[in-house]
């Protein structure tokens, strides 16, 4: 459920770089220790927004140890 909620939020703010970055950071913090959820969110972000927001995605997730 957390992942679906996160996807919905990011899709709604994807029109704006600042909002996308802000919400992505909040969602990763909110997910906390749910490592599998964070990994899945990372993969989904790259697949869906990687061309437009690659730098934002990598900046947010580079601070995490969940990327594989």
N, C-alpha and C positions, 0 to 999 in steps of 0.2 A: 504494500500500500504506500509506503514511504516513497518508493521509486516512482510510482505512477503520479503521485502528488507532485514530486519534483519535476517530472517531465512536463506536466501541465503548466506549472509556474514558469519554467524556462521557455516553453513555447509562447506563452503570453507576453513575455518581456523581450523576446528575441529581436524585436524591431529596433532596440536601443542598446548599444554596446555597454553603456554605464549600468543600466538596469540589469542586463544579463550578468555582468560581472558581479554586481552587488548581490543579486539573488543566488547565483551559483555559490558564492562564498558562504552565504547564510545557510543554504541547504547542506553543504558539506559539513559545516559546524553542527547543524541540527541533527544530521545522521550520526554524528559521533563515532562510536565504536562499531557501527554496523558495517564492517569491512566489505562484505560481499555487496551490500547495497551501494557503497561508495564506488567500488570497482565497476559495477554495472552502470552507474550514473556516468562515470568517466567514459566508458566505452560508448554509451549512448550519445553523450555530448560530442565526442569526436566524430561519430558517424553522422550526426544530424547537423552539427554546427561547426565542424572542424575547419571547413574552408573559410568561413566568415570570422570565426572567433578562436582560431587555433591558439593564438598568443594568450588570450584570456584563460582558456581552458587549461593550458599547460602551466600558466602562472598559478592558478588556484590549486591544481592537483599536484604540482611539484612540491608543494609544502606538505603533502600527505604521503604516506608510505603505502598507498593502496593500489598504485598502478602496477599492472602486470602485463 
